[in-house]
């Protein structure tokens, strides 16, 4: 009887292991640092490819109200695992746009999922991409002004 119980228990464990699947999505927490004014929104654009990078219509776009100085924590639940690039800006005047001067240089604070090689041109997807592959993953993005 003991042997039969052990066999049944082992069979149940192996069946559960066989049907267990690895998750294909997780929760991404983005900590946006260096917020210096309590106004407007922080906008986050998440891009899944080089072809879609910096195309607002092809991004996952989320806006978060700024309620305190320093840091804002943005939660993105149920994001599919993959390679992404993130662009962030603090829309201080709350017009829904990253304001720039006549040369196209940002007038509002901005940041990316990784530091671009040069600030003299727009970043490339390859420079700022990261792999999202953990159920609970955090990313820290400091805002800066040009």
N, C-alpha and C positions, 0 to 999 in steps of 0.2 A: 504493500500500500504506500509506503514511503517513497519507493522508487517511482511509482505512478504519479504521485503528487509532485515530485521533483521534475519529472519529464513534462507534466502539464504546465508547471510554472515556467520552465525554460522555454517551452513552445510559445506560451503567451508573450514572454519578453521578446523573443525573436520575431514574432508576428508584429508586435508594436514597432520594433526597430525597422522592420522591412517597410512599413507603411509611413513611417515618419519622413517628412520631406523637409529639405532645407527651405527656409523662407526666401522669397524672391523680392521682398521689399522691407523697408525699415523706416525708422523715424530719424530724420536729420534735424539736429539742433544747431542753429547758426547764432553765434554770439557776436554781435556787431559792437565793436568798441570805439571809443573816442568820440562819443556824441557830445557836442558842445553847446547845443541849444535845445530848449524844450519847445519845439514847434514843428509842425509839419508831420511828415511820414518818412519812414525808412522803407524804400522799395527794394525788393530782391527779385532778380531775374535768374532763373535756372535754365541752363542750356544743355542739351544732350548731344550736340555734335558740332563739328567745325562749320558745317553748312548753315546751322541754325544760330550760331553764336552772334550775339548782339542784334538779333532780329526779334523785336518785342512781340510780334505776332506769333512767333514759333517758340516762345519761352513759357515756362510756368512763372507767372508774375504774382507776387504777394506784397501787399502793403501793410505796414505795422505802424500804429500811432506811436509817436514819441511822447513818453510821459515822465522821463527822468533823464538827467545827465549821466554820462559815463557809458553805460552798456544797455543794449536791448537784446532780449533773448527771443529768437524767432523759431517756432516749432513747425516743421514740415512733416506731418505724419503720412505714412503709407506711400513713401516715395520708392519707386522701383529701383533696384540695384543697378548700377551702371557707372559710366564715366560722365562727369558733368563739369561745367564751369559756371561760376556764379559771379554776377555783377551786382553791386549794391550801391545805392546812393541815398543821401539824406535830402529829401525834397523839403527844404526849409520853408519855402513859401507856399507849399502845398498846391502847386499847379499841375502835378502829375508828370512833370518833365525834368530832366537833368538840364539845368540852365547852363549855357556856355557863353563865352564872349565871342567877338566877331571872328576869332581864329579857330573856334571850336574847342577851346580849352575850358574844362568844367569850372563853374563858379561855385558849385555846391560840393560838399564832401562826398567822396566815393571810395570804393574798395572792390577787391576781387578775391576769389577763393585762393589765389596765390599771388605773390608780388610779381607784376610784369617786369620784364627785363629793362624796358625803357618807358619813361613817361612822355616821350616826345612823339609817340604814335599810339594808336589804339592797340590794346593787347591782343595777342593771338590766342585762340582756343588752347593750343598746345602748351602755352606758357602758364595758363591759370587753371587747367583742368585738374581734377582729383577723382579718385576712385571711391565711390560710395558702395560699401560692401558689408556693412555691419548693421545689425538690427537697431542699435542705438548708437549713432555716430555724431560727434560734435565737430564743428568747424568754427574757428575764430577768425573774424575779418575786421581789421582795424580800418576806420575811415581816415582819409587824409584829404587835404586840399592841395590843389596844384600850385 
